[in-house]
Amino acid sequence: MLGTVISYVYFTFVRRMYKWLLRQLTGKCELLRITQSETRPGPRTFAIESSLRYSRHRQLNCIPALDEANVDELVNGVLLVKKVNTSQYPEFPLRMKVSVSQIVGYRRLMSEVENLRKLAYSTNNPEHETLLMQLWGGLQPGVMLTARVSDQWTDIGFQGRDPATDFRGMGLLGLQNLLYFSTQHNRHARQVLTHSQHPQLGYSFAIVGINLTSVAVKLLRSGHLRSHFYNSVLDAPSLSDFHSVYVYLFYEFDKFWFAEKPADMMQFNFVLQKFENNISQLLLSSKTAHLKLNLV
């Protein structure tokens, strides 16, 4: 209760007074000061996002919650409200556009990922079946699949004879993540698959991959991935960028699993949670943090 009151007093009175004083002293609005003082794109976007969220102008404080909007129109709206002289400060609209693109793009990516997660895999959909066959071909090149429903699927880490049943939790997103890893980083995906077949420390490659899709989704929903995307993608993050995060998670989890040396698969949930906590802390520790994919 006390914390809520303090927060209300700060954002309603103290912060506004502080901003007003700085504007009188510098002749510049908060957004202009941010774009001039913060040269690094990630911290700049974080600061701009915070400034917009707590703005008293409805036209501005709605921006961090948008996922469908024309970025140029939003930036023009900021220029209009803040009355920034773009002849004097030509870098302002350019830097604002990058940050607004990242902010709105992150929300849009959340919606796109959620829609794919909700889209159930269907054995009656030829496109879904084609993607599944491409996954098999990428991970088992030169090995003929004897039948659509086959024990061979367990060779790449599915639970049973029909992998369609394993996608229930993450829908088509789980398949697309696995397929991206196996096609865009084929050699490394097959290397990780080989690791997963270790006689003592082995794990189910595809099932672990689907669980890592769940981790990636949680990091996106919670906002932890804002730091990664704001620092590594100088525009609106795309689904391909999300897939790249997934590849990072899978590759790093494989190393983490072997470093932990779990006694058996019964410890999988514990190890996965520990891994997820480590990634969350990494992304929260600094506004300049991002996940660097280092495939060796």
C-alpha positions as CSV (number, residue, x, y, z in Angstrom):
1,M,0.0,0.0,0.0
2,L,2.8,2.4,1.0
3,G,4.7,1.6,-2.2
4,T,1.7,2.3,-4.3
5,V,1.2,5.7,-2.6
6,I,4.9,6.6,-3.1
7,S,4.8,5.5,-6.7
8,Y,1.7,7.6,-7.3
9,V,3.2,10.7,-5.7
10,Y,6.4,10.3,-7.7
11,F,4.9,9.9,-11.1
12,T,2.1,12.4,-10.5
13,F,4.1,15.2,-8.9
14,V,7.8,14.7,-8.4
15,R,8.6,13.4,-11.9
16,R,6.5,16.0,-13.6
17,M,8.1,18.8,-11.6
18,Y,11.6,17.4,-12.3
19,K,10.8,17.3,-16.1
20,W,9.4,20.8,-16.0
21,L,12.5,22.2,-14.3
22,L,14.8,20.4,-16.8
23,R,12.8,21.8,-19.7
24,Q,13.1,25.3,-18.3
25,L,16.8,24.9,-17.8
26,T,17.6,23.2,-21.1
27,G,14.8,24.4,-23.4
28,K,14.4,20.7,-24.4
29,C,11.6,18.1,-23.8
30,E,12.5,14.8,-22.1
31,L,12.3,12.9,-25.4
32,L,14.7,15.3,-27.1
33,R,17.2,15.1,-24.2
34,I,17.1,11.3,-24.4
35,T,17.8,11.1,-28.1
36,Q,20.7,13.5,-27.7
37,S,22.3,12.0,-24.6
38,E,21.9,8.3,-25.2
39,T,23.8,7.1,-28.2
40,R,23.3,3.4,-27.6
41,P,20.1,2.2,-29.3
42,G,19.0,-0.2,-26.5
43,P,19.1,2.1,-23.5
44,R,17.7,4.9,-25.7
45,T,14.7,2.8,-26.6
46,F,14.1,1.8,-23.0
47,A,14.3,5.4,-21.9
48,I,11.9,6.6,-24.7
49,E,9.5,3.8,-23.9
50,S,9.4,4.8,-20.2
51,S,9.0,8.5,-21.1
52,L,6.1,7.7,-23.5
53,R,4.4,5.3,-21.0
54,Y,4.3,8.0,-18.2
55,S,3.5,10.9,-20.5
56,R,0.4,12.9,-19.6
57,H,-0.5,13.2,-23.3
58,R,-2.9,10.4,-24.3
59,Q,-1.5,10.5,-27.9
60,L,1.9,9.5,-26.5
61,N,1.3,7.2,-23.5
62,C,-0.7,4.8,-25.7
63,I,2.3,4.1,-28.0
64,P,3.9,1.4,-25.8
65,A,0.7,-0.6,-25.8
66,L,0.2,-0.6,-29.6
67,D,1.0,-3.5,-31.9
68,E,-0.6,-2.3,-35.1
69,A,0.2,1.3,-36.0
70,N,1.9,3.4,-38.7
71,V,5.3,4.3,-37.2
72,D,5.7,7.4,-39.4
73,E,2.3,8.7,-38.2
74,L,3.3,8.0,-34.6
75,V,6.6,9.9,-34.9
76,N,4.8,12.8,-36.6
77,G,2.4,12.8,-33.6
78,V,5.3,13.1,-31.2
79,L,6.8,16.0,-33.2
80,L,3.4,17.7,-33.1
81,V,2.9,17.3,-29.4
82,K,6.5,18.1,-28.4
83,K,7.0,20.9,-31.0
84,V,10.5,19.8,-31.8
85,N,12.4,21.9,-34.4
86,T,13.6,19.2,-36.8
87,S,15.8,21.7,-38.6
88,Q,17.7,22.4,-35.4
89,Y,17.6,18.7,-34.3
90,P,17.5,16.6,-37.5
91,E,18.5,13.4,-35.7
92,F,15.4,13.5,-33.4
93,P,12.8,12.1,-35.8
94,L,15.3,9.5,-37.1
95,R,16.1,8.2,-33.7
96,M,12.5,8.3,-32.5
97,K,11.5,6.3,-35.6
98,V,14.0,3.5,-34.7
99,S,12.8,3.4,-31.1
100,V,9.1,3.5,-31.9
101,S,9.6,0.8,-34.5
102,Q,11.2,-1.4,-31.9
103,I,8.6,-0.7,-29.3
104,V,5.6,-1.3,-31.6
105,G,7.3,-4.1,-33.4
106,Y,7.9,-6.0,-30.1
107,R,4.2,-5.9,-29.3
108,R,3.4,-7.0,-32.9
109,L,5.8,-9.9,-32.6
110,M,4.1,-11.0,-29.3
111,S,0.8,-11.2,-31.2
112,E,2.3,-13.1,-34.1
113,V,4.0,-15.6,-31.9
114,E,0.9,-16.1,-29.8
115,N,-1.2,-16.7,-33.0
116,L,1.2,-19.4,-34.1
117,R,1.3,-21.0,-30.7
118,K,-2.5,-21.2,-30.7
119,L,-2.6,-22.7,-34.2
120,A,-2.9,-26.4,-33.7
121,Y,-0.9,-28.8,-35.9
122,S,-3.3,-30.6,-38.2
123,T,-2.5,-33.9,-40.0
124,N,-5.2,-32.8,-42.5
125,N,-3.3,-29.7,-43.5
126,P,-0.8,-30.4,-46.3
127,E,1.3,-27.4,-45.4
128,H,1.8,-28.7,-41.9
129,E,2.7,-32.1,-43.1
130,T,5.2,-30.7,-45.6
131,L,6.9,-28.8,-42.8
132,L,7.1,-31.9,-40.7
133,M,8.7,-33.9,-43.6
134,Q,11.2,-31.1,-44.1
135,L,12.1,-31.4,-40.4
136,W,12.8,-35.1,-40.9
137,G,14.8,-34.5,-44.0
138,G,16.9,-31.8,-42.4
139,L,17.8,-33.9,-39.3
140,Q,18.0,-37.3,-41.0
141,P,19.5,-36.6,-44.4
142,G,19.6,-39.7,-46.6
143,V,17.4,-41.7,-44.2
144,M,14.0,-42.7,-45.7
145,L,11.0,-42.4,-43.5
146,T,9.2,-45.7,-44.0
147,A,5.7,-44.4,-43.1
148,R,4.0,-41.2,-41.9
149,V,3.3,-42.9,-38.6
150,S,6.4,-44.7,-37.6
151,D,8.7,-45.6,-34.7
152,Q,11.4,-43.7,-36.6
153,W,10.2,-40.4,-35.2
154,T,11.7,-41.3,-31.8
155,D,15.1,-41.2,-33.5
156,I,14.8,-37.4,-33.5
157,G,13.3,-37.2,-30.1
158,F,9.5,-37.4,-30.4
159,Q,7.6,-39.4,-27.9
160,G,5.8,-41.8,-30.1
161,R,4.9,-42.9,-33.6
162,D,3.1,-39.7,-34.6
163,P,4.8,-36.4,-33.7
164,A,1.6,-34.4,-34.4
165,T,0.5,-35.3,-30.8
166,D,3.6,-33.6,-29.3
167,F,2.9,-30.2,-30.8
168,R,-0.3,-29.7,-28.7
169,G,1.2,-27.3,-26.2
170,M,3.1,-25.0,-28.6
171,G,1.1,-25.6,-31.8
172,L,2.7,-24.8,-35.1
173,L,5.2,-22.5,-33.4
174,G,7.0,-25.5,-31.9
175,L,7.4,-27.1,-35.3
176,Q,8.5,-23.8,-37.0
177,N,11.2,-23.3,-34.3
178,L,12.6,-26.8,-34.8
179,L,12.5,-26.4,-38.5
180,Y,14.3,-23.1,-38.4
181,F,17.1,-24.6,-36.3
182,S,17.4,-27.6,-38.6
183,T,17.4,-25.6,-41.9
184,Q,19.2,-22.4,-41.0
185,H,21.8,-24.0,-38.8
186,N,21.7,-27.6,-40.1
187,R,25.1,-28.7,-39.1
188,H,24.8,-27.5,-35.6
189,A,21.2,-28.9,-35.2
190,R,22.5,-32.3,-36.2
191,Q,25.4,-31.9,-33.9
192,V,23.0,-31.2,-31.0
193,L,20.8,-34.1,-32.1
194,T,23.9,-36.3,-31.8
195,H,24.6,-35.0,-28.3
196,S,21.0,-35.8,-27.3
197,Q,21.6,-39.4,-28.1
198,H,24.4,-39.7,-25.5
199,P,24.1,-43.1,-23.7
200,Q,24.2,-41.6,-20.2
201,L,23.2,-37.9,-20.6
202,G,20.9,-38.2,-23.6
203,Y,17.5,-36.4,-23.9
204,S,14.6,-36.3,-26.3
205,F,15.7,-33.7,-28.9
206,A,12.3,-32.8,-30.3
207,I,10.5,-32.8,-27.0
208,V,13.2,-30.6,-25.4
209,G,13.0,-28.3,-28.4
210,I,9.2,-27.9,-27.9
211,N,9.9,-27.1,-24.2
212,L,12.4,-24.5,-25.2
213,T,9.8,-22.9,-27.5
214,S,7.7,-22.5,-24.3
215,V,10.7,-20.8,-22.6
216,A,11.1,-18.4,-25.5
217,V,7.4,-17.6,-25.4
218,K,7.6,-16.8,-21.7
219,L,10.6,-14.6,-22.1
220,L,8.8,-12.7,-24.9
221,R,5.6,-12.3,-22.9
222,S,7.4,-11.2,-19.7
223,G,9.3,-8.5,-21.6
224,H,12.7,-10.0,-20.9
225,L,13.5,-10.2,-24.6
226,R,13.0,-6.4,-25.0
227,S,16.7,-6.0,-23.9
228,H,17.8,-8.5,-26.5
229,F,15.8,-7.0,-29.4
230,Y,16.3,-3.4,-28.6
231,N,20.1,-3.9,-28.5
232,S,20.4,-6.3,-31.5
233,V,17.7,-5.4,-34.0
234,L,17.7,-1.8,-35.2
235,D,14.1,-2.0,-36.4
236,A,10.9,-3.9,-35.6
237,P,11.9,-7.4,-34.5
238,S,10.6,-10.1,-36.8
239,L,9.5,-13.8,-36.4
240,S,12.9,-14.7,-37.9
241,D,14.6,-12.8,-35.0
242,F,12.4,-14.8,-32.5
243,H,13.5,-18.0,-34.2
244,S,17.1,-16.9,-33.8
245,V,16.5,-16.5,-30.1
246,Y,15.2,-20.1,-30.0
247,V,18.4,-21.3,-31.7
248,Y,20.4,-19.6,-29.1
249,L,18.3,-21.2,-26.3
250,F,18.6,-24.7,-27.8
251,Y,22.3,-24.5,-28.4
252,E,23.0,-23.1,-25.0
253,F,20.7,-25.5,-23.2
254,D,22.5,-28.4,-24.8
255,K,25.8,-27.2,-23.2
256,F,24.0,-26.4,-19.9
257,W,22.5,-29.9,-19.7
258,F,25.9,-31.6,-20.1
259,A,27.5,-29.2,-17.6
260,E,24.8,-30.0,-15.0
261,K,25.2,-33.8,-15.5
262,P,21.7,-34.7,-14.4
263,A,21.3,-38.2,-13.0
264,D,18.4,-38.9,-15.3
265,M,15.5,-37.3,-17.3
266,M,13.5,-37.0,-14.1
267,Q,15.6,-33.9,-13.4
268,F,14.7,-32.3,-16.7
269,N,12.2,-29.8,-15.3
270,F,14.6,-28.7,-12.6
271,V,17.4,-28.2,-15.0
272,L,15.2,-26.4,-17.5
273,Q,13.9,-24.0,-14.8
274,K,17.4,-23.3,-13.7
275,F,18.4,-22.5,-17.3
276,E,15.4,-20.2,-17.8
277,N,16.2,-18.4,-14.6
278,N,19.8,-17.8,-15.8
279,I,18.7,-16.4,-19.1
280,S,16.1,-14.1,-17.4
281,Q,18.8,-12.8,-15.0
282,L,21.2,-12.2,-17.9
283,L,18.6,-10.1,-19.7
284,L,17.5,-8.2,-16.6
285,S,21.0,-7.4,-15.4
286,S,21.7,-4.7,-17.9
287,K,19.8,-2.7,-20.5
288,T,22.6,-3.4,-22.9
289,A,22.3,-7.2,-22.6
290,H,21.5,-9.4,-25.6
291,L,21.8,-13.0,-26.4
292,K,24.9,-13.6,-28.6
293,L,24.7,-16.8,-30.6
294,N,28.1,-18.3,-30.7
295,L,28.0,-21.6,-32.7
296,V,31.2,-23.5,-32.3
